[in-house]
Amino acid sequence: MADIEHMQERLAQSKAQLLKAIETMKHRPEDMPCDERPQWVLERLRGKSSD
């Protein structure tokens, strides 16, 4: 049972991270060049953004 509970916790954490990534991508500046988007999203996911 402990293994299943541990896997459920990890799944919940992964889901939360994915949802955060999706929301970040949805709220990027519309005029941002395509080649800058991945770095912009990663910076926000890692907490390196001031906004």
N, C-alpha and C positions, 0 to 999 in steps of 0.2 A: 504493500500500500504506500509506503514512504516514497518508492520510486515513482509511482503514478502521481502523487501529490507534488513531488519535485518537478516532474515533467509538466504538470498543469501550471505551476508557478512560472516556469520558463516560457511556456506558451503565452501566458498572459503578458509577460514582459515583452516578448517579441511582438505581440499584437499591438501593445501600446506604442512601441517604437515605430512600427509600420504606420499606424494611424497618425503619429506625429509627423513622420516623413511626408505622408500624403497631404496633410494640412499645410505643411510648409511649402510644398510644391504648388498647391492651389493658390497660395497667397504671395507668390513672388511678384515682383514688379513686371507689368505687362511689356514694358519696353526693353527689358533686359535681353542682351544678345544671347543667343542659344549656347554659345561656347562658355559663357560665364555662369549659366544656371546651375550646373552640378556643384561647383565650388560654393556658390551662394547658399544652396540647400545644406551642404555638408557643414558649413560654418555655423548655421543656425542650429543644426542638430547637435553639434558639439558645444554649443553655448558660447561661440566666439563672436557673436553679433552684439552690437550695441542697441539694436532696435527690437 
